[in-house]
Amino acid sequence: IQALYAAAAPPPAGGGCAAAGSEGSLAIGLIMLSWVVGRRRRWTTARATLAVLGVLGLTLPVTAQAAQLRPLDLTTLATDAVMVIRGRVVKVAVAPETPLETETTVEVAQCLASACPPTVTVRRHGGERDGIGLVVDGEAAPPLGAEVVMFLRVDRTGRLRALGAIQGVWQVVRTGRAVEAVRDLRGHDLLDVDHLVPGTVQRIELGALLVQVAAIRVRR
């Protein structure tokens, strides 16, 4: 699903997500899912679940490339993001007027790039409505109360989304005197030229991350 992992600027040839699916397929799948949700009251839960799985099978075929991500390092994230914030997740809710999307509201404590409002709402694919859920591989889903550093992009509808999906969200972890920004890419494959590299847990001291982002934005 190319839109999930694309940078704010058009990716170079061969870049972006390596998945073969298209935004059109995702849109069709979500429309069909909304139809399933609308008819759920007339079905048993088991039949509704099977219908959802059938829709996903028809519109979003899972291939060996479906979970491949174009690696986005800190330099790329800080350069391409339209906004960079540090803050705390204060609300997670189903996005209105959408089949299965979620909105994460972050109370901004520090604006690292661009002009940041007091709160930022970030949209992601996936979520749950009326007992039917959809999990989209590679999407970042920080929990309520989490402290995060988020690198954001604007989608085609003008909504903010995490740049690089899961790659654009770092959770702030405090252990004793240490304060780190952590990005957990385990379970995802990163495309390195002509081969795949398993994702790992990446850690950086929070202060160092903030300094690097500021320096990169100055050179941008």
C-alpha positions as CSV (number, residue, x, y, z in Angstrom):
1,I,0.0,0.0,0.0
2,Q,2.3,2.7,-1.3
3,A,0.7,5.7,0.4
4,L,1.5,4.2,3.8
5,Y,5.2,4.4,3.4
6,A,5.8,7.2,0.8
7,A,7.7,10.2,1.9
8,A,6.3,13.7,1.8
9,A,8.1,14.3,-1.5
10,P,7.6,11.9,-4.4
11,P,10.0,9.0,-3.8
12,P,12.8,8.2,-6.2
13,A,12.5,5.5,-8.8
14,G,12.2,2.2,-7.1
15,G,11.7,3.8,-3.7
16,G,8.7,3.9,-1.4
17,C,7.0,0.8,-0.3
18,A,7.9,-2.3,-2.3
19,A,4.4,-3.7,-2.0
20,A,2.5,-4.2,-5.3
21,G,-0.9,-3.1,-4.0
22,S,-2.4,0.3,-5.0
23,E,-4.4,3.0,-3.3
24,G,-7.3,2.1,-5.5
25,S,-7.4,-1.5,-4.2
26,L,-7.3,-0.1,-0.6
27,A,-10.2,2.2,-1.3
28,I,-12.3,-0.5,-2.8
29,G,-11.5,-2.8,0.1
30,L,-12.4,-0.1,2.6
31,I,-15.7,0.7,0.8
32,M,-16.6,-3.0,0.8
33,L,-15.7,-3.3,4.4
34,S,-18.0,-0.4,5.2
35,W,-20.8,-2.3,3.4
36,V,-20.0,-5.3,5.5
37,V,-20.1,-3.2,8.7
38,G,-23.5,-1.7,7.6
39,R,-25.0,-5.2,7.1
40,R,-23.4,-6.7,10.2
41,R,-26.6,-6.6,12.3
42,R,-28.2,-9.0,9.9
43,W,-25.3,-11.5,10.1
44,T,-23.8,-13.6,12.8
45,T,-20.4,-12.4,14.0
46,A,-18.7,-15.4,12.4
47,R,-20.3,-14.7,9.0
48,A,-19.4,-11.0,9.2
49,T,-15.8,-12.0,10.1
50,L,-15.6,-14.3,7.1
51,A,-16.9,-11.6,4.9
52,V,-14.2,-9.2,6.0
53,L,-11.6,-11.8,5.4
54,G,-13.0,-12.4,2.0
55,V,-12.9,-8.7,1.1
56,L,-9.3,-8.5,2.2
57,G,-8.4,-11.5,0.2
58,L,-10.0,-10.1,-2.9
59,T,-8.7,-6.6,-2.7
60,L,-5.5,-6.7,-0.7
61,P,-3.7,-9.9,-1.7
62,V,-0.8,-10.7,0.6
63,T,2.4,-11.3,-1.2
64,A,6.0,-11.9,-0.2
65,Q,6.5,-8.1,-0.7
66,A,3.5,-6.8,1.3
67,A,5.5,-6.0,4.4
68,Q,8.7,-4.6,2.8
69,L,9.5,-1.1,3.7
70,R,11.8,1.4,2.1
71,P,14.2,2.3,5.0
72,L,13.8,5.8,6.3
73,D,16.6,6.9,8.6
74,L,16.5,9.9,10.9
75,T,18.0,12.2,8.2
76,T,15.4,11.3,5.7
77,L,12.6,11.6,8.2
78,A,13.7,15.0,9.5
79,T,14.3,16.3,5.9
80,D,11.0,15.1,4.4
81,A,8.6,15.6,7.3
82,V,6.2,18.6,7.0
83,M,5.9,18.7,10.8
84,V,7.9,17.1,13.6
85,I,6.4,17.0,17.1
86,R,7.1,15.7,20.5
87,G,4.1,15.1,22.7
88,R,1.7,12.8,24.5
89,V,-1.2,10.7,23.1
90,V,-4.3,12.0,24.7
91,K,-7.0,10.4,22.6
92,V,-7.3,7.4,20.3
93,A,-10.7,7.0,18.5
94,V,-12.3,5.7,15.3
95,A,-12.1,8.3,12.6
96,P,-15.5,9.7,11.7
97,E,-17.1,9.0,8.3
98,T,-14.6,6.3,7.4
99,P,-14.9,2.5,7.2
100,L,-12.0,1.5,9.3
101,E,-9.5,4.3,10.2
102,T,-8.2,5.6,13.5
103,E,-7.4,9.1,14.7
104,T,-4.6,9.6,17.3
105,T,-4.7,13.0,19.0
106,V,-1.3,14.2,20.4
107,E,-0.9,17.1,22.8
108,V,2.2,18.9,21.6
109,A,4.8,19.5,24.2
110,Q,7.6,20.6,21.8
111,C,7.5,21.7,18.2
112,L,10.6,20.5,16.3
113,A,9.7,21.5,12.8
114,S,7.1,23.7,11.1
115,A,4.3,25.6,12.9
116,C,2.6,23.2,15.3
117,P,-0.8,23.7,16.9
118,P,-1.4,22.8,20.6
119,T,-2.9,19.4,19.5
120,V,-2.3,17.4,16.4
121,T,-4.6,14.7,15.0
122,V,-2.9,11.9,13.1
123,R,-4.8,9.6,10.9
124,R,-3.9,5.9,10.2
125,H,-5.4,3.0,8.3
126,G,-7.0,0.3,10.5
127,G,-9.1,0.2,13.6
128,E,-12.4,-1.2,14.9
129,R,-16.0,-0.3,14.4
130,D,-19.1,-2.2,15.6
131,G,-17.0,-5.2,16.6
132,I,-15.2,-5.5,13.2
133,G,-11.5,-4.7,13.2
134,L,-8.8,-4.2,10.6
135,V,-5.1,-4.3,11.3
136,V,-2.8,-2.8,8.6
137,D,0.7,-4.1,8.7
138,G,3.3,-1.4,9.1
139,E,1.0,1.3,10.6
140,A,2.1,2.9,13.9
141,A,-0.4,2.7,16.7
142,P,1.0,4.4,19.8
143,P,-1.2,3.7,22.9
144,L,-3.1,6.2,24.9
145,G,-0.7,8.0,27.3
146,A,2.4,7.3,25.3
147,E,5.0,10.0,24.9
148,V,6.1,10.1,21.2
149,V,8.2,11.9,18.7
150,M,6.3,11.9,15.4
151,F,7.5,12.8,11.9
152,L,4.4,13.7,9.9
153,R,3.4,14.1,6.2
154,V,0.2,15.4,4.6
155,D,-1.9,12.9,2.6
156,R,-3.9,13.7,-0.6
157,T,-6.9,14.8,1.5
158,G,-4.9,17.2,3.6
159,R,-4.8,15.0,6.7
160,L,-1.6,14.4,8.7
161,R,-0.2,10.9,8.8
162,A,3.0,9.4,10.1
163,L,5.8,9.6,7.5
164,G,6.9,6.1,6.7
165,A,4.1,4.8,8.9
166,I,5.7,2.8,11.7
167,Q,9.1,4.3,10.9
168,G,7.9,7.8,11.6
169,V,6.9,7.3,15.2
170,W,9.4,7.0,18.0
171,Q,8.2,6.3,21.6
172,V,9.9,8.0,24.5
173,V,11.0,5.5,27.1
174,R,12.3,6.6,30.5
175,T,14.5,4.1,32.5
176,G,16.2,5.6,35.5
177,R,18.1,8.6,34.4
178,A,18.1,7.6,30.8
179,V,15.5,9.0,28.4
180,E,15.5,7.3,25.0
181,A,13.5,7.5,21.8
182,V,12.7,4.0,20.6
183,R,11.6,2.7,17.2
184,D,10.5,-0.9,17.1
185,L,10.6,-2.3,13.6
186,R,10.7,-6.0,14.5
187,G,8.4,-8.1,12.4
188,H,9.0,-5.9,9.3
189,D,11.5,-6.3,6.4
190,L,13.5,-3.4,5.2
191,L,14.6,-3.4,1.5
192,D,18.3,-2.8,1.3
193,V,19.2,-2.5,-2.4
194,D,18.6,-6.1,-3.5
195,H,18.0,-8.0,-0.3
196,L,15.8,-7.8,2.8
197,V,17.0,-6.9,6.2
198,P,14.9,-7.8,9.3
199,G,13.7,-4.8,11.3
200,T,15.2,-4.3,14.7
201,V,14.6,-2.2,17.8
202,Q,16.4,1.2,17.3
203,R,17.3,3.4,20.3
204,I,18.7,6.9,20.5
205,E,19.1,9.2,23.5
206,L,16.2,11.6,23.3
207,G,18.4,14.7,23.6
208,A,20.6,13.5,20.8
209,L,17.6,12.9,18.5
210,L,16.3,16.4,19.2
211,V,19.7,18.0,18.4
212,Q,20.0,16.0,15.2
213,V,16.6,16.9,14.0
214,A,17.2,20.6,14.6
215,A,20.5,20.4,12.8
216,I,19.0,18.6,9.8
217,R,16.2,21.1,9.5
218,V,18.6,24.0,9.5
219,R,20.5,22.4,6.5
220,R,17.2,21.5,4.8
